[in-house]
Structure formats: C-alpha cells, structure tokens
Amino acid sequence: MALKFLYITTDPFVNNSTEFVRILAIWYYPSPPSYSGYAFNGELLDPTGTTAAIFSSVNTTISTEATAYPFAIANSFHGPQIIIIPPGWTFRNFGHALAIQGSLEEVLMVH
C-alpha cells in the first residue's frame, strides 16, 4: 500500500478510512492579542468522543504591569510530537494540517 499525502482543511477531521493518518504539521490561527484564556492546538478523540491527547496549548493573559506590551504569554505546554489518528478517531482544534495516510508501519517510518 502506498502512502498518500493529505491536506486537511476540515476541522474536526474524522478518520473514516481503514488506514492510519499521521499529522506532519498543523497550524492554527490564534485569537487577537486581547484574548485572555486557555487555547490548545490539536486534540485527539477516541471513537467515543473522549479526549485521548492534547498536543499543544497556550495560556495567554493580559499583563500590562509585568511587561511594556499589552499582553504576555503566561504559560505554554507542548505535548507529543508524533500525532497518529487511528481509524475511527477524530482530530480537532487544529485549523489546517498536512498529513500522510497509510498502514501503521508506513506512517511510523516517516521521519
């Protein structure tokens, strides 16, 4: 079976195939600088809709006292770098993504 290249623009993305999908890159259009709160980029859900993993998150707050800027990034977290979506699983909150699709062995071989 040959690997397929995917450009995913539908968020959430449901893997309705019998193959595995490996995300190579995601990009998310962030909120304006006045945003204050919790945001994450990339959430993997199992077939029941339960969150299995969150891949990147940022907690932003408005902080004019601590910096000369109108906002500051307070906390950040980066999760696993390898994102594989099994058949029947969902990936959401990512914006757009570049991915490959194939057997588990094939998608794991890509560096």
N, C-alpha and C positions, 0 to 999 in steps of 0.2 A: 504494500500500500504506500503510495507517495504522499509526502507532506503537502498540505495545502496552506496557502497564505490567506489570512483573513484581515480585512479592515472593518472593524466593528464600530458602528455608529448608533446602534440601538442600545439604550441603557434603560432598563436592565437587559442583559443578554442571557438567554436560556439556552444551554447546550442541548438541543433536541436531536443531536446526532448520536451515533453509536461510537464515535471516536472521542479522543481527549483533545481539549483546547489548551494551549499554553500561551499565556499573555506575555508578550515581549516588551511592550511599552504601553503605558496609559497616560493620558493627560486629562486634566480636569480644569475647567475654567473657574477660578476662585471667585469668591464674593468680593465686592468692593472693599477698600481699606477700612471703611467704617464698620465692617462686620465684626461682631463680637460673639464668640461661642465656639462650639465644637464642630469640626468637619472632618470627614475621612474620605479617602480616595481608594475605592476598591474594597468591596465586601463580598465574600463568598458564602453562598447559602446552600445548604443541602436540599434534597428533594422535598423535605417537609417545611422548608422556609426558615429553618434555624440557622443563625449565623455560625459559620464554621471558622472564619478568619476575617480579620480586618488588616489591610496591607499598608496603609499609610494614613496617619492622622495628624492634625494640627489643631491646637487650641489657641485661638487668637483672642486678644483682649485689647481694648483701647487703654493706652497708658501714656498720657502726656506728661505726667510727673516724672516718670523714670527715664524718658528719652526726649529728645528735641523733636521727634516725629509725632504725627498724630495717632500712631498706633504702634504696637510692638507684638511680635510673636512670642507668646509666653512659654509654650511647651510644644515639643514635637516628638513623634514616635514613628519609626519605620519598621514595618513588620517583615515577614519573609520576602525574599527577592524572587522566588520561583512561585508563579501562580499557575496552577493547573486546574482546569474546570472539567470534572468528570461528566460523563453522560448523565443528563437529568438534573444537573446542578445549575445554579444561577450565579451570575456575577453582576453586581450593580454598583452605582455611585462612582463611576469612573470617567464619564464623559465619552471619550473615544479610545479605541485600543487597536494595536497591531498585534496579531497573533498567528500561530501556526496550529494546524489541526492534523491529527493522525493517531496512530496507535500510541499507547503509553510509552513504549520503548522508543519510538521515533521522536516524540516530543521531549523526552528526557535527554536524548543525545545532542540536542542543540545547545550550544554554549553561548 
